[in-house]
Every structure is written in structure tokens, then in C-alpha cells.
Amino acid sequence: MKETANFLAIDLGASSGRVLLGRWDGVRLNVQELHRFTNGPVEVLGHQHWDVLRLWREIKKGLATYAGQFDAPLAGLGVDTWGVDFALLDSAGHLLGNPHHYRDPRTDGMMDLVFQRVPRHQIFEQTGIQFIRLNTLYQLFSMVVTKDPQLEMAETLLMLPDFFHYWLTGRKATEFTIATTSQMFHSRERRWATDLLAQLGIPTHFLPSVVPSGTILGELRPELMTEVGLRQPVLVIAPGSHDTASAVAAIPGLDPRSAYVSSGTWSLMGVEIPEPIINNQVLALNFTNEGGVANTTRLLKNLTGLWLLQESRRQWQREGDSYTWDQLLALAEHAEPFRSLVDPDSLDFLSPSDMPSTIRAYCRRTNQLEPTSVGAMVRCCLESLALKYRWVLEALETLTDRQLETIRIVGGGSQNHLLSQFTADACRRLVVTGPVEATALGNVLLQAIATGYLPDISAGRQAIADSHGQQSFEPGPSAAWEAAFARFSELLQQGEG
């Protein structure tokens, strides 16, 4: 293995973005934040969009920050983002409008219209992907229904990380893991599901070639190097361009007896398997087979994660109460347990204007006591999420015929010690948390493999284990959690989620 190298991970999330320096010293792999910036939807004429021009400016600021602070050449850089969203380019390679945000209302009702043309089970048989209205498939079908002129003008469709890779290099290609989030990719045959798209009237000519994680896409464009002050050529490498794929790549100790949770605004809970599992049981439970790095599949469930709590905190800030996360957790610890439970994935919580009021309304509708204090509201969000993890864990064990002994939590949500303990208690499993920066570490790990600094994912995971501490949470008394899970299961069975 080569000894030392510097990489840049450009990690774009739905609420913030970062440019991070990844350092490989021959033994350890670490990341350091160079530039952070906010992200979020911009509403225009009743629709929500991503401001990709501002994101591009921030990416260039991050590159310039590296050039200004370090003389060492970069061995590579790569971009990861959330899934499903995309940009359309015309025949000259120019952007056709600001990409839509996945929460945009244009997909309202589109799933039902799609099922009128292609039955649900046929879509799943080809794609193996969970049915969520925000998927690329329904975004594009909404453009078919509304006769959006961009569809006729588009020469190329690029998922968002691929779009930024194009602006960095000039190469148009789609990385495998991000392609699978679209629900337009044939999971078994590993190609675009062109027959499915044709049945829905969605063009297929604009779909680019699909490349594996770890593909070297090319060098940073010379004029961009000059603009940001980089003095030596830089390879641009597609990591696991879906942020969850990169996060899972970086989980130490991930084995057939482990489930993982990539925890943030969304919680993605699943297992790593060699091939997709596509059957009626997976379809009925609405699980997903997303592409993983190194030719693996991530069988998982996309869950609403800390979104309820994040949006509640924003509402309290609007009302003049700026709680820190530590203050919120302290209030929750002293609140009454199991007063109120919600299904975090209820459509009620998709995009409310006032999250605490929406949670209270849900509790009234389901004949529960309302969470009347801030602490009770936080506890409701965290206990409910831990119980949803329990439901997913049991389903994963059934679908894979595995006994899952450990839950490994990575990402920003792994810092929430109360949620980690609740998860251990609710699931009756050992919970191991960290690293927090799993996505960036996985991004850098794929770059290091592509450039020969690391031999494979296994060696990279061991390097991350050697570089970053983890924390363990043992399950506590279970009787109260068992009773709560019974109540929670009734909510799900009644369709209140």
C-alpha cells in the first residue's frame, strides 16, 4: 500500500454541505472539515428547488480553501449527496432549470397514476426499490403528466452527485449506487429499466452510462484548477455517490450479524447482502434493495429519522426559544416515558408548517395524551424512532433469515446518546455508535482504493476502526419497552402511519 495521501470529500446533505480533507497516513484514515455551508429548498411559485449554483460556489470555496492552506497535491476528490434528485441538461450541456427538491408537491398522487399503467409488483420485480412518492420515477412521471417542456429539451439526466462531477470534469456518467435510488434501475440486470420507463412515457435517451463506485472519472478541469488556485492535476473519483452507500462502506465491524443505521434527517436501517432480495415479502414490507459499494446490495428501509425533532427545534426557534441539542436531551431524560407515540413515517410529518402542533394533532387523533412540554415532545420523537428501529430489525431478520446481534449507528445521529440507549433498550440488542463522519470517511475510502492507497473495503474498515473510537450501549430493562412496542405496533396495524 502507498503511504500518505490527501483527498477531498465533498459531502452534500439536505440541510448542509461540507468540503472535508481526508488524510491517509499509511495506517489511519481521518477527515477534517475545511468548509461548511447551509443547504435547503428555495420556494418559487409554489415549487421547491435546490439552489445548485450556490452549492457550486460553495464547492469552489472549499477547493480554494484547500489550495490556500496546503501545498501537498490532492490524490483525488469526490462528491456524494442524498438520493433521488436530478438535473437535466440540454444538448450543449447547459442546465435546464433548477433541480426540484424531493419534497416538492409535484409528486402528489403520482404513484397511483403510475400504478394504473404499470402494476406495483412489476415495478418492484424490476427495481427492487421501496415505494416512496419522492423517488425519481414519480418526479419524472409528473413531468410527463404536466407535459413539462424540459423533458423534450433534455439531452442528459444526471443524478445530483453526477451533475457536480460533470461540472468538475466535463464527463457525463452515473455512479451505480446513486442510480439505484431512482427506482428506474433494473436491480438484477444492473442496467436502466428502459422497458419500464417506456411504459410510462418517460424518455430513456437521456440516461447516461452507469459506472461502478470507485471509478476515476477524469481530472479536474484546468480552468477550474486555475480559478481555485490548485497547482497540480487532481483526479475526480466517483465514491459511493449516494451518501448512505459511502456511510455504510465506512462502518467498522459490519458483518452478517450486524444491522446498520445511517442516522440523520433520514434514518436508513438495513443489512449488507451479496445480492438483492426481491420477493413478495420484501414488497409487502416496502423494503428496498439499493446498490452498495464493492458489488454489494443494501437491503434497508428508508425511515424518517431526526426530521421530527429537527423541525420541532426550528419551530421553537421561530417562537423565540433557541434550545441546544444538549438542553433538549436533558429535558427529554426527565420527561415521562411512553406518554405519546407516533409513527415517524406518517404522511402527516412529511412537510408540516408547525411540527409540534402536527405531532399533538396526531396524538389526539390516535386517542393518546398529547406531549405538552418540550421534554415530552423530544421524548416522543426519540422513543417512537427507537420503536420503529425495533420493527425494522425484526423484519430484517425475517427477510434475511439472519439473527442480528448488533446495531451499528453512524452519522450525525450517532452523537445522540439518548436515542442510542433507547435503541438498545427497544431492540434488546447491543448498539455500537460511530464514526460520526462515516459518509465522508467512506467517500475518502473509495477514493483511496481507486488510487491504490488501500487494497479493498475490508482494509479500509479496519483502518477506520483503528482511527476512530466507538461507544457501546447495552440494553436495559425491557418490560416497559415491550409494552410500548405493543402499543406502537397497534398504531402501525391501524394504518395511522
N, C-alpha and C positions, 0 to 999 in steps of 0.2 A: 504494500500500500504506500502511496505517496504520503509525504509527511505533513505539510501545512498548506492551508489554502483559505482564502476569504471568498464568501459568497454573499449575494444579496437575496433575501426573500421578500417579495412584495405581496403582502397578505391583506386582501381587501375583504372586510366584513360589512354586514348590512348597516352597522351603526358607526364603524370607524375603520380606518385603514392604517397600515404601518409599513414602513420600509425598515427591515432588520438586517443587521450584519450577522452572518453565520461564520463561525470560526472553527476550523478543524485543525487540531494541533498534532495529529497523529495518534491520539488516544481519546480525546474528549471532543464533543461537539456542543458548542454553546452559541447562543444568539444574544444580540444586543440591539435594543431599539435605537434607531437613528432618527426617525421622523414619524410622527403620529399626526393624524388628521381626522376630522369628523366625516361621517358619511350619512346619507339618509335620503328619503324621497323628496322630490320637488313637485308640488302640485301645480298643474297648468290646465285650465279649462276642464276641471273635473277629473283629470287623469294624473297618475303618479309616475314620475320618471326618475331615472338616475342621471346625475349631472356628470357625465363621463369626461367632459372637457376639464372640469375642476379636478376630478380624480387624476387625469393625465398630468395636469400641472403639479399636483402633489407628488406623483411618482417621480417626475423630473426633479423636484426639490430634494427628494430622498437620494436620488443618484448624485446630485450636486453636493449634497451633504457628505456623502462618502468621498467624492473626489476632493473636497476641501479639507478633509480630516485625515485621510490615509494615502500613503504613497504606494502601498502594495497593490499589485494588479488584482483584479477580480477574476476568479476562476469561472464564475458563472452567475447568472441571476435568473429568477423565475417568478411567475405570478400564479397565485391561487385566489379564488373567490368563492362565494356561495354558488349554488347551482341554479339551474333552470332559465336564468335570464340571458338575453342575447342582443346582438347588434346586427343590423342589416346594412350592407354596403352596396353601392351601385357599381356599374361596370368599370368605373375609373378608380374604384377602391375607396370612394368617399362615403362617409357616414350618412345614412338616411334617417335623420331624426334622432332624438334622444331615446335610448332604450327604455322600455317600460319597467317599472318596479313590479315584482311578483305579487304584491298586494293590490295592484290596480284592479278596479272593479270590472274591467272589460271581460274577465273570465267568468263573471256571474252567469250561471245557467249553461255554460258551455259544455260541461261534462255530460249533461243529459242530452244535449243536441248531438254530441259525438256518438253516444251510445245508440242513438236512433239510426246511425249509419253503420257503425261497427260495434257489435256486442262487446260488453265489458270483458268477457272471458277471452275473446280473441285478441284484444289489445294486450291483456296480461300474458297470454301464451307467447306472444312475440317479444314483449319488452321485459316482463318480469318485474315491472316497476309499480310502486304504490300509487294509488289513485288520489291525487290532490289537485284541486282546481287550479293551483298556481303553476302546474307543470308547463313546460314549453309547448307541448302538444296542444293544450287548450288555449294558450296565448296565441299561437299561430292560427288555430281554427277560428278564434274570434275575429282575426283579420280577414279570413275567408268569408265569414258571415257578413261582416260590415263592408266587404269589398274595398278594403284598405289599399290605396294605390301603391303603397310601399312594396306590397308583395309582387306586383308586376315589374317594379323598377329594380328590385333587389337582384344582384348578381351573386352575392355571397352572404351566408348566415354564419356568424361566429359567436359561440358562447363567450361570455364576458372575459374570462381569462385569455381565451384565444384571440379575442379582439385586441387586448392590450399587448399580447405577444406580437400581433401583426403590426401594431404601431411601433413596437420596439425593433422589429427585424424586417418587416415587409413580407413575411411569409404567412400565408393563409392555411391553417390546419387546425383540426380539433383534437384535443387530447382525450384519450379514451375515458377516463373517469368522469370528466365533466360532460361528455357526450351522453353517458348513460343516464344522467339526471333528467334528460329531456323527455323521457318516455317516448322517444322516437327511434331508439336504437334496438336492434334485434339482439337480445341478450345471448342466445345460444350461438348464433352465427356470426356475432361480432361484426355487424355492419349496420348501416342505416336501414330502418324498417320502411323501405321505399314503397312497398305494396300497401302497407297500412296508410301511409301519408297520401298516396294516390286515391285511395278510397274516400279520403276526407277532403280532397281537392287542395291539399297543401302541396306547393311546389317542392320538387326534390332536386332540381338542377343546381340550387344554390348551396347544397350541403357539401362541405369540403372533405378531403380525405381525413381519416382518423389515425392518429399516431399513438404509440404506447407512452405511458409515463416514463420520464427519463430521456425523452427524445431531445437531441440537440437540434434546435430549430434554425440556428444560424448565429451570426454575430450582430451585436448592437449596431444600428445604422450609423455610419461615420458622422453624418451631420448632427445626430443626436449626441454622440460622444463629444463633439466639439462644443455643443451647447451647454452640456452639464459639466464639462471640464475633465472628463476621463481621458487618460493619455494612452492607454493600451487597449487593444481589442478585447471585447467581453463576449463570451458565449451566452446565448439566451437558451435556456433549457426548460422544457415543459415538465414541471414536477407532477405530483398528483394534483392536477389543476383545480379539482373540486377540493375545497378546504378540508372537508371531512376525510377524503382519501389521504391527504397529506397528514392529517392528525392521527389517523389510525396507523399509518406507516411508522409513526414515532412512538408507539406505545410499548414500553419495556414489558417483557414477560407475557405478551399476548400469545395465548396458546389455545388449543381446542377446549380447555376447561374454563376459559375466561370469556366474559362478555365485556364490551366496552361501552362507555358513554362519552361522546364528544359533547361537552356541556357549555352552552352559551345561551343566546337568544332562543335558539333551537337546541333540543337535545336529540342526538342521533344515537340510538342504542341498538347494538347488534353484535354479531359474531363474524369472524373471518372464516370463509369456507373456500374450497378449491373451485367449485362450480356453482352456478345459480340453482336454486331450488324453486321450480315452477310447477305448482300443483294447485288443486282446488282449495286445500287447507291454507296455503300461503295467500291465495287470492281472497278467501273469506276473511282472513285476519288483516288484510290490507298491508302486508309487509312488502318490502322492496328488495330487489337484487341489484345493488349499484356496483359499478366497476371499482375494483381495488387495484393497488399497485402490484407489480410482480405477478400479473395474471391471476389474481385472486378476485373473489366476489365478496362484497359486504352485504350479508343478509341483515337487514335492520328495519327499524321503524323510525320514521321522522315524527318527532314529538314537539309540541310547543314546550319550550324549555323555560328559561327565566324571563320570557317575554311578559308574563302576567305581572311579575314582580317589578321588572324594569319599567313597564308602563305605569304601574301604580306609583312608583317613586317619581316619575315625571309629573304625574298629576299632583302629587303632594308638593312638588317644587313649584308648579304653577299656582298652587294655593298658598305659597309662602313658607312651606316647611321643607327645608333642604336637609334631609337626613343623610348621614353617611351610611355605607353598607354595614359597617360595624354596629352603628346605632340600631339599624333595622333588625339585625340578627339578635342583638341583645334584647330588644323589645319582644321579639318572637319567642325567645327562650323562656320568657316569663309569662307568656300568654297561655290561656287554657288550651290543652291539647285536644285535637279532633273535634273542635266546636263546629267547624264547617268544612265541607269537602267539595271540590269541583273537578270536572274533567278538564284538564288544561287544553285539550284539543277540541272543546266545544266551539262551534262556529260563532258563538256569542263573543268569543275573545279574539277573533281574527283581526279586527281593526276598530276597536271601540274608541269613542272620543274621551271617555272617562272610565278607566279600567276599574277602580274601586267600586264605583256605582254599578258597573256591569256585573262584577262578582257578587255584590249584595243582591242584585236582582235575580241572578241565577240561584242563589241560596233560598230566596223567597219562593221561587217557582218550584223548587225541589223540597219544600217544607222543612228547611233547616234553619237553625239560628244564624242570623247574619253576623259576619265579623265586623264588630262595631268600632274596634280600636285599630290603630296602625299595627300593633304587635299581632293582633288576631288575624289581620289581613295577610301579613307576611307569613305567619304560621300556616294559614290556609293554603297559600300558594306553594310553600315548600313541602308540606305533608302530602298535598294532592299530587305533586310531581313525583315524590318518592313512591307513592302507591301506584302511579302509572308505570314507573320503572318495574315494580313487582309484577304487574300484569304482563308487561312485555317480556320480562325474564322467563316467566312460566311458559309463555307462548314460544319463545326461542328454544327452550328445552324440548318442547313437543315437536317443533318443526325439524330440529336437527337430530333428535334422539341423543342428545348430549346432556350430561349433568354439568351445569355451570357452577363452579365453586367460588369464583372471584369476579367482582365487578371492578373494572379499571376505568376511572374517570379522569379525563384530560380536558384541557382547555380552561378558559376563564372561570367556568363554573366549578372547577375543582378546588378553587380557593374558598368556596362556601362551605365551611366546616359543618354548619348545622344541616345543610342538605346532605352532605356526605354521611353524617351519622344517621339521619333519618332514612337514607337509602339502605344502609347496613341493617337498621332495625326492621324496616318494612320488608326487605327482601330476604332477611335471615342469611346474609352472605357477608364474607369479608369484602370490604371496599378498600381499594388502594388508589390514591389520588396522585396526579402529576405524571408528566410535567405540564405546567400551565401553558407553556409556549409550544404545545405539541404540533400545531399546524405549521408554524414557522420552522420548527426543527425537522418535520417531515419534508417540507419543501426543500430545505438545505440538504437533507439526507439523500433525496433523489438526485439532486444536482451533483453531490459528491460521488454517488455511484456512477452517474453518466460520465464523469470526468476522470474516473479511475482512482479516486481517493479512498473509496470504500468498495469492498467486493460485492456486497449484497445487503438486503434488508435486515437479515439476522445480525450481521456485524454492526449495522447502524443502530439497531435497537439496543444492542449491548453497549455501544459507545454512549448512547443517551442515558442508559441506566447508570453507567459509570460517571456521568457528568451531572446528573440531576437527582436530588433527593426526592423520595416519595413518602407519603404518610398513609398509615393504615387505620381503619376504623372497624372494630369488632362489633357484631350485632349485640344489642342489649335485650332486655326482657321483651317477649313477643306477644303477650296476651292482648294488650291494648291495640297493638298494631294489627293483630288478626281480626279483631272486631271491626277496626276501621276499614280493613281491606274488604270485609264482607259488605259494609255499607257502600264502599266505593264501587264494588262490583255490581251492586244493585243499580247504582246510577248509570253505569255503562249499559246494563241489560235493558234498562228502561228507555235507552236512547237519548238520555239527557246530554250525552256528549256529542 
